Amino acid sequence: MRTQVGIVGAGPAGLLLAHLLHREGIESVVLEDRSREYVEHRVRAGVLEQGSVDLLAAAGVGERLQREGLVHHGIWLRFDGENHRIPLTELSGGRSITVYGQQEVVKDLIAARLAADLPLLFEAEAIGVDAGSGTIRYRHAGDERELECDVVAGCDGFHGVCRDALGTVVRPFTREYPFAWLGVLAEVAPASDELIYAWNERGFALHSMRTPEISRLYLQCRPDEDLAEWPEERIWSELQLRLGLDESFRGAILEQAVSPMRSFVVEPMQSERLFLAGDAAHIVPPTGAKGMNLALADVAVLARALVGRFRDGDGDGLTAYSETCLRRVWRAEHFSWWMTSMLHVGADADEFDRRLQLSQLRYVTSSRAAATSLAENYVGLETV
């Protein structure tokens, strides 16, 4: 096959890029190594910045998001046994966040792609990408095939093949964190109508939600944590203690998993015909709720650049793609690192470290200037 843009990966980045290009008359083929059922049900990030919501709505795939998404105008920071509210909308010029699971974004984009009868190949494993020629080698239905492209978009995540295809032109920057999140999806009504970020001497905790009946909850733990050491009684006890919730807050646990935390960026995000987007190029700790939002922002930039290239014959946008995206990426990396450092208790932390964290939390919740900085970054800076 041959196409203008070959897209590896059918996550939010790859699917939105394909959709944006289709609206501009640019053809693409999307390859995804997993099944449709898998990608539509894997639970990932669930907080959308204002800019991400606006982007999806403007692209014509935001109808269900706007109907079912939970709009939040603030978050809570909990420490010293008290909750302190950061009024996001008030401090950020009217912007807000929307809780809407990544898998729901994926479902909406897949439905739009299939409704338009456009190429979307599931269980098509990319096994090699040539950045110079724009050729993707992949396996599908038992056969090895090639897709020839004018441009390749690598949206295949941290463990995909596209980043390796950039070879030695890239420089990686990485930071491993000495803790992880034990994530729990539970059949229990949320205890709060807004997210709660909790600092506790026993470790960080986060109260979030997916629907009015389903809560998404997180506990700081070790990266090598054994789930067998976390029976349901221990999970609920720790959540109640760290979040300051009463003993009635509990329900059936539907899913649980341990997620290590890292920061990772490659520079540049492009070489020859290959352009990376989303987790293929950068990873952030989940504390700042930036992962999916950065992926969507990347492909918005890439789509505009590709329209300039194919429709107007202007390649300047593609040339500047990496530099443009990395300004936003590094801002998000810093914010995510800052939130992580302020709220998580290291295994080797002493009383000096804890008092520094508490001092920072008190400042953020008592200074309008400090709270405004948090709010602006959390809802997403309009320009970076």
Secondary structure as UniProt FT lines:
FT   STRAND          2..8
FT   HELIX           12..23
FT   TURN            24..25
FT   STRAND          28..31
FT   HELIX           36..41
FT   STRAND          47..48
FT   HELIX           50..58
FT   TURN            59..60
FT   HELIX           63..68
FT   STRAND          70..72
FT   STRAND          75..79
FT   TURN            80..81
FT   STRAND          82..86
FT   HELIX           88..91
FT   TURN            92..93
FT   STRAND          97..99
FT   HELIX           102..115
FT   TURN            116..117
FT   STRAND          120..121
FT   TURN            122..123
FT   STRAND          124..130
FT   TURN            131..134
FT   STRAND          135..140
FT   TURN            141..142
FT   STRAND          143..154
FT   TURN            158..159
FT   HELIX           162..165
FT   HELIX           167..169
FT   STRAND          171..187
FT   STRAND          196..198
FT   TURN            201..202
FT   STRAND          205..209
FT   STRAND          215..221
FT   TURN            223..224
FT   HELIX           227..229
FT   HELIX           232..243
FT   TURN            247..248
FT   STRAND          252..267
FT   STRAND          270..271
FT   TURN            272..273
FT   STRAND          274..276
FT   HELIX           278..280
FT   STRAND          282..283
FT   HELIX           286..288
FT   HELIX           291..312
FT   HELIX           316..319
FT   HELIX           321..343
FT   TURN            347..348
FT   HELIX           351..366
FT   HELIX           368..379
//
